[in-house]
Amino acid sequence: MATEILSDSGIRADGRKCGEIRQVNCKLGVFDQADGSAYFEIGNTRVLAAVYGPHEISEGNKSKSAHDRAIVNCQYSMATFSTSERKNRPRGDYRSLEINAYLSEIFETSIITELYPHSQIDIYLEVLQSDGSGYSACVNAASLALIHAGIPVKDIVCSCSAGYFNSIPLVDLNHVEESVNAIPTICIALLPKSKQTISIEASGRINVSSLEKLTKAVTDGCEQVLTIMKGVISSHIKELNV
């Protein structure tokens, strides 16, 4: 298994170095019907995001209404054809509900929700193709869609994953790397200006000293993703001003 994940020269099976993320492609404004939308692709993982709002709170969320801020409603799903297994996971399964809760918490923290009391912001995410780090891709896609919608945020939220293999951190895990039970993994969502980690999801056992190395690696991965996201946002603004 060691040779499948990492060569003796420190090169991963897909040709990347340990601290290197996969190729990223992203675009703002992919849906005309939504208030904001984005496409985010990292390697073979591809996600669409659409944002609606702020708008009046729907009947189903009346009980969650807040007089001093907007509520954030996230809906995550995976397309039936998104994985090679072709499994049709129901939208209301436990993992999807868990991801919905994590995403809502991230964007309730990053959006300046107090500007929109008694209102609701909806974020819809669809994983079109899954090849590892899907949760991070969703965070990045949603962040871009919110910016396209013109909703004020504290910072551009960026996210990345990392794993620890043979005492070496591997940034931006693909599906094969995620599938190795011996690799502890971590995924964070970051507000880069303040260096504030607003979400962290981890699996597997890892000691404190190793966790520090892994956290640094995943933060560096976030910075790589952020650089690309900023470039796409800048290009989109320039196109609007032409």
C-alpha positions in Angstrom: 0.0 0.0 0.0 2.9 2.4 0.7 4.0 2.3 -2.9 0.5 2.9 -4.1 0.1 6.1 -1.9 3.7 7.6 -1.9 6.8 6.6 -3.7 10.3 6.5 -2.2 11.0 9.9 -3.8 8.0 11.4 -2.1 5.7 11.5 -5.1 2.1 10.5 -4.8 0.3 8.1 -7.1 -1.3 10.9 -9.2 2.1 12.6 -9.7 1.8 15.3 -7.0 4.2 16.3 -4.3 3.0 15.9 -0.7 2.1 19.5 -0.2 0.6 20.1 -3.7 -3.1 20.5 -4.4 -4.7 19.2 -7.5 -5.6 21.5 -10.4 -8.4 23.9 -9.6 -10.9 25.3 -12.0 -13.8 27.5 -10.9 -16.3 30.0 -12.3 -18.8 32.4 -11.0 -22.3 33.0 -12.4 -23.2 29.6 -13.9 -27.0 29.9 -13.2 -29.1 32.9 -14.4 -32.0 31.9 -12.1 -30.1 32.0 -8.8 -29.0 35.2 -6.9 -25.5 33.8 -6.9 -23.9 30.7 -8.3 -20.5 29.0 -8.8 -18.7 25.9 -10.2 -15.7 24.5 -8.3 -13.5 21.7 -9.6 -10.5 20.3 -7.9 -9.0 17.3 -9.6 -11.9 15.1 -10.6 -14.2 16.4 -7.8 -16.8 18.8 -9.2 -19.4 20.9 -7.4 -22.1 23.3 -8.3 -23.4 25.9 -5.8 -26.5 28.2 -6.0 -27.5 30.9 -3.5 -30.9 32.4 -3.1 -31.6 35.3 -0.8 -31.7 37.0 1.5 -35.5 36.5 1.4 -38.4 36.1 3.7 -38.2 33.1 6.0 -40.0 30.1 4.6 -42.8 28.5 6.6 -40.7 25.4 7.5 -38.1 27.7 9.1 -40.3 30.1 11.0 -39.4 28.6 14.3 -35.7 29.4 13.6 -36.3 33.0 12.8 -34.0 35.5 14.5 -34.8 39.1 15.1 -31.2 40.3 14.9 -29.8 38.2 12.0 -30.5 36.1 9.0 -30.6 32.3 9.2 -28.5 30.2 6.7 -30.1 27.1 5.2 -27.7 24.7 3.4 -28.8 21.8 1.3 -26.1 19.3 0.2 -26.6 16.4 -2.2 -24.7 14.1 -4.4 -25.7 13.3 -8.0 -26.5 9.6 -8.6 -23.7 9.5 -11.2 -21.1 11.3 -9.0 -19.2 8.1 -7.9 -18.1 5.0 -9.7 -20.2 2.9 -7.4 -23.4 4.7 -8.8 -25.0 4.5 -5.3 -28.1 6.6 -5.0 -27.8 7.9 -1.5 -31.0 9.5 -0.3 -30.8 13.2 0.3 -31.9 12.9 3.9 -29.3 10.4 5.0 -27.3 11.0 8.2 -24.1 12.1 6.5 -25.9 14.6 4.3 -27.7 16.1 7.3 -24.4 16.3 9.1 -22.8 18.1 6.2 -25.8 20.5 6.0 -25.3 21.4 9.6 -21.5 21.9 9.3 -22.0 24.1 6.2 -24.7 26.2 7.8 -22.5 26.8 10.8 -19.6 27.8 8.6 -21.6 30.4 6.7 -23.5 31.7 9.6 -20.1 32.6 11.0 -18.7 34.1 7.8 -21.7 35.9 6.5 -22.5 39.3 8.1 -26.0 38.0 9.0 -26.9 40.9 11.2 -27.5 43.0 8.1 -30.5 40.9 7.3 -32.7 40.3 10.4 -35.8 38.2 10.0 -34.6 36.7 6.7 -33.1 33.6 5.2 -30.2 32.7 2.9 -30.4 29.4 1.0 -27.2 27.7 -0.2 -27.7 24.6 -2.5 -24.8 22.3 -3.3 -24.7 19.4 -5.7 -21.6 17.2 -6.0 -21.5 16.3 -9.7 -18.4 14.1 -9.4 -16.7 12.8 -6.3 -13.0 12.0 -6.2 -12.0 13.0 -2.7 -12.2 16.2 -0.7 -15.8 16.7 -1.6 -16.7 18.6 1.6 -13.9 21.1 1.1 -15.0 21.6 -2.5 -18.5 22.3 -1.3 -17.2 25.0 1.1 -15.2 26.7 -1.6 -18.1 26.5 -4.2 -20.5 28.0 -1.7 -18.0 30.8 -0.8 -17.7 31.8 -4.4 -21.5 31.7 -4.9 -22.1 34.0 -2.0 -19.6 36.5 -3.4 -21.3 36.3 -6.8 -24.6 37.0 -5.0 -23.2 40.1 -3.5 -23.9 39.0 0.1 -21.5 40.7 2.5 -19.0 38.3 4.1 -16.2 38.8 6.7 -13.7 37.0 4.4 -13.5 34.6 1.5 -13.9 31.2 3.2 -11.5 28.6 1.8 -11.2 24.9 2.7 -8.8 22.0 2.1 -8.2 18.5 3.4 -5.0 16.7 4.4 -4.0 13.3 5.7 -1.0 11.8 7.6 0.8 8.9 5.9 4.1 7.5 7.2 4.7 10.6 9.2 4.2 12.8 6.1 1.3 15.2 5.6 -0.5 14.8 2.3 -2.6 17.9 1.2 -5.9 17.7 -0.8 -6.7 14.0 -0.6 -8.1 12.2 -3.6 -10.6 9.3 -3.2 -7.9 6.6 -3.1 -6.0 8.4 -0.4 -9.2 9.0 1.6 -10.1 5.3 1.4 -7.0 4.1 3.2 -8.0 3.5 6.8 -4.5 3.9 8.1 -4.4 7.6 7.1 -5.8 10.0 9.7 -7.5 12.9 7.9 -8.4 16.5 8.7 -10.5 19.1 6.8 -10.7 22.8 7.8 -12.5 25.9 6.7 -10.5 29.0 7.1 -11.0 32.8 7.3 -7.6 33.6 5.9 -7.3 37.3 6.9 -7.6 36.5 10.6 -6.2 33.0 10.2 -9.4 31.8 12.1 -10.4 28.2 11.6 -14.2 28.2 11.7 -14.7 24.5 11.1 -12.6 21.4 11.6 -13.5 17.8 10.8 -11.1 15.0 11.6 -11.1 11.2 11.5 -8.5 8.7 12.7 -6.1 8.8 15.6 -3.1 11.1 15.6 -0.8 12.4 18.3 -0.5 16.1 19.2 2.9 16.7 17.6 1.7 15.1 14.3 -1.5 17.1 14.5 0.5 20.4 14.5 2.3 19.3 11.3 -0.9 18.2 9.7 -2.7 21.5 10.6 0.1 23.6 9.1 0.0 21.5 5.9 -3.8 21.8 5.5 -3.6 25.6 6.2 -1.0 25.9 3.4 -3.4 24.0 1.2 -6.1 26.5 2.0 -3.8 29.3 1.0 -3.1 27.6 -2.4 -6.9 27.3 -3.0 -7.4 30.9 -1.9 -4.9 32.2 -4.4 -6.8 30.6 -7.3 -10.2 31.7 -5.9 -9.1 35.3 -5.6 -7.8 35.2 -9.2 -11.2 34.0 -10.5 -13.1 36.6 -8.4 -10.8 39.4 -9.7 -11.3 38.2 -13.4 -15.1 38.1 -12.9 -15.2 41.7 -11.6 -13.0 42.9 -14.5 -15.4 41.2 -17.0 -18.4 43.0 -15.3 -16.6 46.4 -15.6 -15.8 46.0 -19.3 
